[in-house]
Amino acid sequence: MAGQLSNTEAWSLLAGSVACLGVLQNTWKSNGEPIFASLALSGIAFAMSYSFIRWTGDAFMKAGRKGKDMSKKQQIEIPEMMGLVSALVYLLALITFLPFAFKIHIVEATSGGGNKDVVVDVTQVETGRFLHRFPLEKLASYGFAYGTLATITILGIIDDTFDIRWRHKFFIPAFASLPTLGLYFVDFGVTHVVVPMALRPYVGDLVDLGSLYYLYMSAISIFCPNSINILAGINGIEVGQSVIIAILILINDGLYLLPSTPYPHPATDSHLFSLYLLLPFLGVSLALLKHNWYPAKVFVGDTYCYFAGMVFAVVGILGHFSKTLLLLFIPQIFNFIYSAPQLFHIVPCPRHRLPRFNSRTGLLEPSVATFTDEKPLKPVVGEVLKVLHKLRLLRVETNEQGAVVSTTNFTILNLWLVWRGPKREDRLAMEILAMQFLVGLAGLWVRHRLALLVFSQDNRSSIV
Amino acid sequence: MAGQLSNTEAWSLLAGSVACLGVLQNTWKSNGEPIFASLALSGIAFAMSYSFIRWTGDAFMKAGRKGKDMSKKQQIEIPEMMGLVSALVYLLALITFLPFAFKIHIVEATSGGGNKDVVVDVTQVETGRFLHRFPLEKLASYGFAYGTLATITILGIIDDTFDIRWRHKFFIPAFASLPTLGLYFVDFGVTHVVVPMALRPYVGDLVDLGSLYYLYMSAISIFCPNSINILAGINGIEVGQSVIIAILILINDGLYLLPSTPYPHPATDSHLFSLYLLLPFLGVSLALLKHNWYPAKVFVGDTYCYFAGMVFAVVGILGHFSKTLLLLFIPQIFNFIYSAPQLFHIVPCPRHRLPRFNSRTGLLEPSVATFTDEKPLKPVVGEVLKVLHKLRLLRVETNEQGAVVSTTNFTILNLWLVWRGPKREDRLAMEILAMQFLVGLAGLWVRHRLALLVFSQDNRSSIV
């Protein structure tokens, strides 16, 4: 990577940006159709991320943010932590979108946006309190969402800079989620959940979870960023899965915004909010994916993984669809549970668990943890591993005495390689992403078709 | 610095924190007296910053964040960029304060805070939109202020990490100010200013500055962080001036919140907002000052300077007293204008302009820029410098031909040393800070006594 855009790239990005600016100007004139404005801004965000990732790569290397790609024949150094560029462009896009999101209300109610005819007397000028019709509850959500995402970016940088222990860094996202939880506390404060039909005779229609509900939301915001950070290690997988999850959430949003959906629907605003947050996220992520896809020219860093996961957590929490969100994280949930025996050191865990690169074939193979006398395996754990081996959930090797001497590492990437044999890096990434997409679609189907059997209403098309 | 708290420190901090927690719990029970909660939280923020600065110093050194103090006999390396700790603790404190700030409204209006008797039907649970009495306009300001301060922290880290040119970094704060300006645009949108009496016959009572007003606010948020970043270079001066400015703004806030001020006053909320933002800022800054004061054990980094300046800009803009704010920045404005000839390379500018340490006397002396044949001085500029020398605004040296061969560097610190002779580092810092305080008090006096001559009303005690 020369640090420069090629001519073709430069002209395409420029042309695309100009087109997007045109759209943006039009939406502004025509009283703001925020969805088109959001799309246009996302296009510009793509172009900006794309260019800045290219231009600033050398600066990252110079500042020591670089690493070697271990799954390549020639291990050259490439810039690390480049997700920071995407995160910054994203934050910028979010703020630039603000006036478009609230355009209608500004023109109606203030003298700042376009309508200069409103009579303003001195007291109002001094205090600025006369905008009763402004949809401020959305504005506050927007601000605190921004605050959460800016905070996770800081913490991501800190994580990429300092050598933090795994058991500490696991809780990093909890700090960043505080603005969102704080907002939820003072703004919504709703900690009731709807009870499944079968349980209603016993506990009633609604149960107030109280502070447990905050623990639940906190858990969501700890889980999402970390689960993306754990499903990592091959080119394109961190950004790729984030792009897939974003697309799946957008599909779900679309179900609420289709012309066929009754309007005004109580959840319309939540899903518009989600849309506005995710479109620019897609823009900056696709630009990063282009550079991080096999063979990677940049690494994304924990900064990106945390940032991406927190975008989803914020959207799910403030959009009130955190349970649906979890249905889109099934591969991540599986990977987390599957990893647990190594994360909690029940099974010895090597420093790196990414698939092993076989430089003879150029393919990735499952990496293994070997058990020696210094790092022994408890006999009972060995027996469990052998059962898992029979269930094709692992591949173990035993010595003549029948004792387990090694096992493939406990990650979904290694398991996939056990199932499907050695693969080239991009092929593996592609298959995992396809699986993520299909599982997510199935999750959405369950959510919207089967939920009616458990709850009395689906909040999309309620039958009261 | 051993990286540990002494026994005395540990026990004092612990005792103080426990006391503050007690106050905090009391204010929560008694329906929240936010000012006391803010004070208690600021105490806890002080203890947290103090401890974490001590504990994490070694980690900063290990991650390469370290520098040598050039104004000491023994130039040992100490951690750099430690203002990051203060900024993070501050952000945490700001969010923790959120429920206290809005406690009254939560209990009145939601089922989340304390009053579980409110009947909530299913639609409300699904949408969470029933809090009409909630003061959401304050909540949005709070969220965007948080967003701006988190963003400036990211940009500060980037500035401390990457080698950014001065003319680029000057505009860094503009990015961070966007959340605040965006909020201002959609939320207040007031771009009228009150016209001084003398001009009213010509332009009317109010002038709508339109987009110029946003340029003005943008200039404020670029100026405040940079001006603190420029008045730097000796132990304690960056944090010290920030503490003084914060205290001066608090004094100004106090004028609006005194029992003698008519209540409800239109500016009461703005100044409470300012108070809630500044008290924890004082807490984290004093903890940093203790470690950064002569002889410094840590450096604060551009991260702190940007962060501190942006706190003031946000408070001034959202509190609608940005003109008053500038009166408290007079030494910084002077320093900026005074520095301009070197910043814009009219006069050759050495890489470092901090005062020169005389290791024989242990005192600081004005540092000089010398002019050689490679770095010549234009004759006409030389003549101007000689005039400034006569006015005691510089000290120049001339050769036999009367040509200027060197001048003291153009910073207020060097000028002070020209005026008052060589000083020990802490003595110089102390005198500059005392000057800042006195000039600021005079500024406030002008603001509240003399403003009535120019405008028809002081917004504190209006005579309509």
Interface residues (C-beta under 8 A of the other chain):
Chain A: A59 F60 K62 A63 G64 L84 L88 L91 L92 I95 T96 L98 P99 F102 H105 I106 T110 S111 G112 G113 K116 V120 V122 T123 Q124 V125 E126 T127 G128 R129 L131 F134 L136 E137 L139 A140 Y142 G143 F144 Y146 G147 A150 T151 T153 I154 I157 I158 T161 F162 D163 F175 L178 P179 G182 L183 F185 V186 D187 F188 G189 V190 T191 H192 V194 D205 L206 D208 P266 A267 D269 S270 H320 N459
Chain B: A59 F60 K62 A63 G64 L84 L88 L91 L92 I95 T96 L98 P99 F102 H105 I106 T110 S111 G112 G113 K116 V120 V122 T123 Q124 V125 E126 T127 G128 R129 L131 F134 L136 E137 L139 A140 Y142 G143 F144 Y146 G147 A150 T151 T153 I154 I157 I158 T161 F162 D163 F175 L178 P179 G182 L183 F185 V186 D187 F188 G189 V190 T191 H192 V194 D205 L206 D208 P266 A267 D269 S270 H320 N459
